[in-house]
Amino acid sequence: MFPTASNDASVLSTDVGVLLGLLVMARLLDPARMRDRVLFGATAASFLVVYTLWRWHDTLPAFDLTLQAVWPRLFITLEIIAILYTLMSMLILTRSVDRSAQADAAHRALMEKGQQPAVDVFICTYDEPKEIVERSILAALALDYVDKTIWVLDDTRRDWLRAFCDEVGARHLTRPDNKGAKAGNLNNALAATAQQSNAPVILVLDADFAPRRDFLQRTVGLLLSEPDIAVVQTPQFYYNPDPIQHNLLASGHWVDDQRFFFDVFQPAKDAWGCAFCVGTSFVVRRERLAETGGFPHAAISEDLNLTYTLLKRGHRTVWLNEPLSFGLSAEGVPEYITQRARWCLGTIQVALLRDGPMRSRGYSFTQRWQFLHGVLNWLCKPFMVLLLIAPPVYWFGGLPAFEADYLSFLRYGVPALLGTIIYMGWISRSKTLPLFMEATHAVTCFAVTATLISAMVRPFGRPFKVTDKGGDRSQPRVHGKLAAIFGLIAASSAAAIVWAFVSPSAASEISSIDYFNLLWAGIAMLIAFIAFLVCFELPRAEDLFPSDEAAWLAHQGQVVPCRIDALSLSSARVTGSRHCRPGSAMPLHLDDLGWIDATVDAVSKTTTHLRLQPTEAQRRQLVIRLFSSSCGVITGRARLRGALAGLARRGFVGR
């Protein structure tokens, strides 16, 4: 049994000392150095281990077949899964690799040979509107690479898309059915192109991802630099805020939930030899696909399945951590949740495959536990459900999730929380924030939990659900069922706090266990309330891309210099112009596009907002200019003060 603190002052002084020590470590240590990563990771992990031992030895009631004994054991089982996932993450993050220098050298070596291998560019599309899919097609056509063929893999057989491809110079491919979903579409393209272009390198893009001009220059040489490299995967960047960022008014201060995975975890997994394909923005050798029979379709996560199918044969996926493509994040809450639930189901399916990394021979121990780490990521979600409902269960049902007073938790739980939060902020270079990260997980935890439960009964056979993107987002939307769930949790947590003081059975003096559960109820209420706000979607306007370039305006027969502050396909915000009236014509001159017809939309003291009327040729040039060279307005660094300010505006002002 671990001893408990004798008084508040001694416990609080210990926590303050832990906090200061961790902050000093975060300031002095460098996450780029492996020894520092090991030191900080071991420190944070030690706090978690001590906490886990305390939980196991001191907080469980005697076992019997009653709800009072089963409920805490269910809770600690899921909690230990989450702790195990965190400890494995800290181990994985002791390593990291940056392949940019290797890509530089490989590109130079390729240029010295004087021959660039041919590339087939596969753009996978399923029912996306023209304004989405054209971004990928036009940007792919503009790739700075001579020997390339653009293939648009149209799985909904649209005549207008065929006509558009013919017009711009892309090749259009269809098939008679949608068997095998995305993997089937890709395999159909493999067979069709083998009879025509048959390029040895294939670039795979989703319809909403626009590659940067130098994408192939950066990746093809690296792909061919070592014989066991089968795939070069690049991160996904988004030019629009996801529903959580957007609905909390936090896109300028809170990173999307994939940044930690793409920017931190994947380079670390690559250092262990276990980076994996993520479905878009990657190049792959055609001959390796031929060896494996094409893209595997036994699981809906064909990308993850592809990586482990190749690993079994001694071929690697490597991670080039550079912003080489830009895509459209899920715009609505239902689409965001559907996407995560699909990723969860796909991971579970790969785990259950007979030739997968959990059941088949041919995989190393490292490859197996690295895959297990990915499975645990999804198995953690039910723990978030229990975290949210545990306080009301305690106050209204009399069932504590674990028996502990607040002093014991301050002694063992708070150092573990501080260690994890500060370490994750340090290792990610400020890509995580407390409360916001938990709220992000909360939004999807019920759907992912339902997916896990259904996968226990029927893991295979369900259709592939495509994430809907594009369409009119100009009106606010309310997702009533989800809002009701989080609203009920927030309200019940708040009611539990009130009930603790006013109920007829309330004690004259609050016990230490009650204090602990009061604090827990307050935190659960905040997380649930943030998730509740996310369910009320704000309207979206056209994405404005930040800019800082010289331009010219034509006004009253004169050419006036100005600067572009922000730009989109149909509007521009400029500084440096004066004496403009709304509605007046004011053409705008941009390099490489010439004069664009424009009218003044609005005027402020420092800026003029223009409504652009580009020709079709100019609009297409703008598509390439904007969507293949910019990350949009999404920040790459989290800032707690700004995120809280956005949350306050959303919660109290509503906009």
Long-range contacts (C-beta under 8 A, 24 or more apart in sequence): 1-57, 1-58, 2-53, 2-54, 2-57, 2-58, 2-412, 4-405, 4-407, 4-408, 4-411, 5-407, 5-408, 5-410, 5-411, 7-407, 8-407, 11-407, 11-410, 11-411, 12-410, 14-411, 14-415, 15-410, 15-411, 15-414, 15-415, 15-418, 18-47, 18-414, 18-415, 18-418, 18-419, 19-418, 22-418, 22-419, 22-422, 22-423, 23-422, 25-422, 25-426, 26-422, 26-423, 26-425, 26-426, 29-426, 31-426, 31-427, 31-429, 32-96, 34-94, 34-95, 34-96, 37-93, 37-94, 37-95, 37-96, 37-427, 38-94, 40-423, 40-426, 40-427, 41-90, 41-91, 41-93, 41-94, 41-423, 41-427, 42-90, 43-419, 43-423, 44-90, 44-419, 44-420, 44-422, 44-423, 45-87, 45-90, 45-91, 45-419, 46-419, 47-415, 47-416, 47-418, 47-419, 47-420, 48-83, 48-86, 48-87, 48-416, 48-419, 48-420, 49-87, 50-412, 50-415, 50-416, 51-83, 51-412, 51-413, 51-415, 51-416, 52-80, 52-83, 54-408, 54-412, 55-79, 55-402, 55-412, 58-404, 58-408, 59-402, 59-403, 59-404, 59-408, 60-402, 60-403, 61-403, 67-399, 68-399, 71-393, 71-399, 71-401, 72-399, 72-400, 72-401, 72-402, 72-403, 74-386, 75-386, 75-390, 75-401, 75-402, 76-402, 78-379, 78-380, 78-382, 78-383, 78-386, 79-383, 81-376, 81-379, 81-380, 81-383, 82-380, 82-383, 84-376, 85-373, 85-376, 85-377, 85-379, 85-380, 86-420, 88-369, 88-372, 88-373, 88-376, 89-265, 89-373, 90-423, 92-265, 92-268, 92-269, 92-272, 92-370, 92-373, 93-264, 93-265, 93-268, 93-427, 94-268, 95-268, 95-271, 95-272, 96-264, 96-267, 96-268, 96-270, 96-271, 97-267, 97-270, 97-271, 97-319, 98-267, 98-321, 99-222, 99-270, 99-318, 99-319, 99-320, 99-321, 100-320, 100-321, 100-322, 102-222, 102-225, 103-218, 103-219, 103-221, 103-222, 103-320, 103-322, 105-225, 106-221, 106-222, 106-224, 106-225, 107-217, 107-218, 107-220, 107-221, 107-222, 108-221, 109-221, 109-225, 110-220, 110-221, 110-224, 116-145, 116-146, 116-147, 116-220, 117-147, 117-199, 117-200, 117-201, 117-220, 117-224, 118-147, 118-148, 118-149, 118-197, 118-199, 118-200, 118-201, 119-145, 119-147, 119-148, 119-149, 119-199, 119-201, 119-202, 119-203, 119-216, 119-220, 119-283, 120-148, 120-149, 120-151, 120-189, 120-193, 120-197, 120-198, 120-199, 120-201, 120-202, 120-203, 120-286, 121-148, 121-149, 121-150, 121-151, 121-202, 121-203, 121-205, 122-151, 122-153, 122-186, 122-189, 122-202, 122-203, 122-204, 122-205, 123-150, 123-151, 123-152, 123-153, 123-170, 123-205, 123-206, 123-207, 124-153, 124-155, 124-182, 124-185, 124-186, 124-204, 124-205, 124-206, 124-207, 124-280, 125-152, 125-153, 125-154, 125-155, 125-156, 125-161, 125-207, 126-155, 126-156, 126-178, 126-182, 126-185, 126-207, 126-466, 127-155, 127-156, 127-466, 128-207, 128-208, 128-469, 128-470, 129-470, 129-471, 130-160, 130-161, 130-164, 131-470, 132-207, 132-208, 132-328, 132-469, 132-470, 133-161, 133-207, 133-208, 134-164, 134-620, 134-623, 135-208, 135-210, 135-623, 135-627, 135-628, 136-205, 136-206, 136-207, 136-208, 136-209, 136-210, 136-211, 137-164, 137-165, 137-168, 137-170, 138-168, 138-210, 138-620, 138-623, 138-624, 139-210, 139-211, 139-212, 139-213, 139-623, 139-624, 139-627, 139-628, 140-170, 140-203, 140-205, 140-210, 140-211, 141-168, 141-169, 141-170, 142-213, 142-624, 142-628, 143-211, 143-213, 143-215, 143-216, 144-213, 144-214, 144-216, 144-217, 145-216, 145-217, 145-220, 147-199, 148-199, 148-216, 149-193, 149-197, 149-199, 151-189, 151-193, 153-185, 153-186, 153-188, 153-189, 155-182, 155-185, 168-620, 180-297, 181-297, 181-300, 181-302, 181-463, 181-464, 182-279, 182-302, 182-464, 183-294, 183-295, 183-296, 183-297, 183-302, 184-297, 186-294, 186-295, 186-302, 187-294, 187-295, 187-297, 190-286, 190-289, 190-294, 190-295, 194-286, 198-286, 199-286, 200-285, 200-286, 200-287, 201-283, 201-284, 201-285, 201-286, 202-283, 202-284, 202-285, 202-286, 202-289, 203-282, 203-283, 204-279, 204-280, 204-281, 204-282, 204-283, 204-284, 205-280, 205-281, 205-325, 206-279, 206-280, 206-281, 206-327, 208-327, 208-328, 208-469, 208-470, 209-236, 209-280, 209-281, 209-325, 209-326, 209-327, 209-328, 210-325, 210-326, 210-327, 210-623, 210-624, 210-627, 210-628, 211-281, 211-324, 211-325, 211-628, 212-323, 212-324, 212-325, 212-326, 212-628, 212-629, 213-628, 213-629, 214-324, 215-281, 215-324, 215-325, 216-283, 218-320, 218-322, 218-324, 219-283, 219-320, 219-324, 220-283, 222-318, 222-320, 223-283, 223-284, 223-285, 224-285, 228-314, 228-315, 228-316, 229-315, 229-316, 229-318, 230-284, 230-285, 230-288, 230-310, 230-315, 230-316, 230-317, 231-277, 231-282, 231-283, 231-284, 231-285, 231-288, 231-306, 231-307, 231-310, 231-315, 231-316, 231-317, 231-318, 232-282, 232-283, 232-317, 232-318, 232-319, 232-320, 233-266, 233-275, 233-276, 233-277, 233-278, 233-281, 233-282, 233-317, 233-318, 233-319, 233-320, 234-281, 234-282, 234-319, 234-320, 234-321, 234-322, 234-324, 234-325, 235-262, 235-263, 235-266, 235-281, 235-319, 235-321, 235-322, 235-323, 236-262, 236-278, 236-280, 236-281, 236-325, 236-327, 237-323, 237-325, 237-326, 237-327, 237-631, 237-634, 238-326, 238-327, 238-328, 238-329, 238-631, 238-632, 238-634, 239-326, 239-327, 239-328, 239-543, 239-545, 239-627, 239-630, 239-631, 239-632, 239-633, 239-634, 240-328, 240-329, 240-331, 240-540, 240-543, 240-632, 240-634, 241-329, 241-633, 241-634, 242-329, 242-330, 242-331, 242-336, 243-330, 243-331, 243-332, 243-333, 243-335, 243-336, 243-534, 243-537, 244-336, 244-436, 244-439, 244-440, 244-443, 244-534, 245-634, 246-537, 246-538, 246-540, 247-333, 247-533, 247-534, 247-535, 247-536, 247-537, 247-538, 247-650, 248-436, 248-530, 248-533, 248-534, 248-643, 248-646, 248-647, 248-650, 249-538, 249-646, 249-647, 249-649, 249-650, 249-655, 250-436, 250-642, 250-643, 250-646, 250-647, 251-633, 251-634, 251-635, 252-633, 252-635, 252-642, 252-646, 253-635, 253-638, 253-639, 253-640, 253-641, 253-642, 253-643, 253-645, 253-646, 254-433, 254-436, 254-635, 254-638, 254-639, 254-642, 254-643, 254-646, 255-431, 255-634, 255-635, 255-636, 255-637, 255-638, 256-329, 256-634, 257-437, 257-440, 259-428, 259-431, 259-636, 260-424, 260-428, 260-431, 260-432, 262-321, 263-321, 263-428, 263-429, 263-431, 263-636, 264-427, 264-428, 264-429, 264-431, 266-319, 266-321, 267-319, 267-321, 269-319, 269-370, 270-318, 270-319, 272-366, 272-370, 273-316, 273-366, 273-367, 274-311, 274-366, 274-367, 274-370, 274-371, 275-307, 275-316, 275-317, 275-318, 275-319, 276-303, 276-304, 276-307, 276-308, 276-317, 276-374, 277-303, 277-304, 277-306, 277-307, 277-317, 278-303, 279-303, 280-325, 280-327, 281-324, 281-325, 281-327, 282-317, 288-315, 298-349, 298-353, 299-346, 299-349, 299-350, 299-353, 300-342, 300-345, 300-346, 300-349, 300-462, 300-464, 301-342, 301-343, 301-345, 301-346, 301-347, 301-349, 301-350, 304-346, 304-347, 304-350, 304-374, 305-346, 305-350, 305-353, 305-356, 308-350, 308-356, 308-357, 308-363, 308-367, 308-371, 309-355, 311-357, 311-363, 311-367, 312-355, 312-357, 312-360, 312-362, 312-363, 313-362, 323-631, 326-627, 326-628, 326-629, 326-630, 326-631, 326-632, 328-469, 328-470, 330-467, 330-469, 331-469, 331-470, 331-473, 331-540, 332-468, 332-473, 332-477, 332-537, 333-443, 333-479, 333-482, 333-534, 333-535, 333-537, 334-479, 335-467, 335-468, 335-469, 336-443, 336-444, 337-443, 337-444, 337-447, 337-482, 338-447, 338-465, 338-467, 339-467, 340-444, 340-447, 340-448, 341-444, 341-447, 341-448, 341-450, 341-451, 341-465, 342-464, 342-465, 342-467, 343-378, 344-378, 344-381, 344-448, 344-451, 344-452, 345-451, 345-455, 345-459, 345-462, 347-374, 347-375, 347-377, 347-378, 348-375, 348-378, 348-451, 348-452, 348-455, 348-459, 349-455, 349-459, 349-460, 351-375, 352-459, 352-460, 378-448, 378-452, 379-452, 380-441, 381-441, 381-444, 381-445, 381-448, 381-449, 381-452, 382-445, 382-449, 382-452, 384-438, 384-441, 384-442, 384-445, 385-445, 385-446, 385-449, 387-524, 387-527, 388-442, 388-445, 388-489, 388-524, 388-527, 388-528, 389-489, 389-524, 390-520, 390-524, 391-492, 391-493, 391-496, 391-517, 391-520, 391-521, 391-524, 391-525, 392-489, 392-492, 392-493, 392-495, 392-496, 392-521, 394-496, 394-517, 394-520, 395-496, 395-499, 395-500, 395-517, 395-521, 396-492, 396-496, 396-499, 400-513, 400-517, 403-513, 404-513, 404-516, 405-511, 405-512, 405-513, 405-515, 405-516, 406-512, 406-513, 406-515, 406-516, 406-519, 407-512, 409-516, 425-638, 429-637, 430-637, 430-638, 430-639, 431-636, 431-637, 431-638, 432-638, 433-638, 433-640, 433-643, 434-640, 435-526, 435-527, 435-530, 436-530, 436-638, 436-643, 438-527, 439-527, 439-530, 439-531, 439-534, 442-486, 442-527, 442-528, 442-530, 442-531, 443-482, 443-531, 443-534, 446-482, 446-485, 473-539, 473-540, 474-539, 474-540, 474-541, 475-539, 476-536, 476-537, 476-538, 476-539, 477-536, 477-537, 478-535, 478-536, 478-537, 479-535, 479-536, 479-537, 480-535, 482-535, 483-532, 483-535, 483-536, 486-528, 486-529, 486-531, 486-532, 486-535, 487-528, 487-532, 489-524, 489-525, 489-528, 490-525, 490-528, 490-529, 490-532, 493-521, 493-522, 493-524, 493-525, 493-528, 494-521, 494-525, 496-521, 497-521, 497-522, 497-525, 529-651, 530-647, 533-647, 533-650, 533-651, 538-655, 542-568, 542-569, 542-570, 542-571, 543-568, 543-632, 543-633, 544-568, 544-571, 544-573, 544-633, 545-626, 545-630, 545-632, 545-633, 546-630, 546-632, 546-633, 549-590, 549-591, 551-588, 551-589, 551-590, 551-591, 552-588, 552-589, 553-577, 553-586, 553-587, 553-588, 553-589, 554-586, 554-587, 554-588, 554-589, 554-595, 555-579, 555-580, 555-584, 555-586, 559-589, 562-608, 564-590, 565-607, 567-622, 567-626, 568-626, 569-612, 569-614, 569-619, 569-622, 569-623, 569-626, 570-611, 570-612, 570-614, 571-601, 571-609, 571-610, 571-611, 571-612, 572-598, 572-609, 572-610, 572-612, 573-607, 573-608, 573-609, 573-610, 574-607, 574-608, 574-610, 575-606, 575-607, 575-608, 577-608, 580-608, 586-610, 588-612, 592-621, 592-625, 593-618, 593-621, 593-622, 593-625, 594-618
